[in-house]
Structure formats: structure tokens, C-alpha cells
């Protein structure tokens, strides 16, 4: 049983209401599913974030680069 968009929306608001920012906004699988999530409460410390291609898997590796302190 899959959740519809009305059921998914409250989860996203719970996270953003607590001050978290979603860093990975791209699809994370070859089937165009965004199943890997990364959130932070200090987005100013993040230099970059995203996905990479993987030859051996249908899941794309995610990365986060943090600014030097």
C-alpha cells in the first residue's frame, strides 16, 4: 500500500517546521525514486550535496561536502 501525496506532506512539514533543510533533491535510483534523504539544521555549513552515477547499482551514491571551519 503506497502513501498518497496528502499522507506524505505532513512528514515533510514536520521536518521543515523543526528547522531542517533537505539537502538531496535529486532522484537517488535509476527508477526515479527519491528514497535517500539527508537533512541538516546547519545548511550554511554545507558546501555542496548531490548524487553521483554508479555502474554497479541502480542506487546512486549521495555525497555531502562540508565547509572547512
Secondary structure, DSSP 8 states (H G I E B T S, - for coil): ----HHHHHHHHHHHHHTT-EE---S--BTT-------EES-GGGEEEEEE---SS-SB--EEEEE---
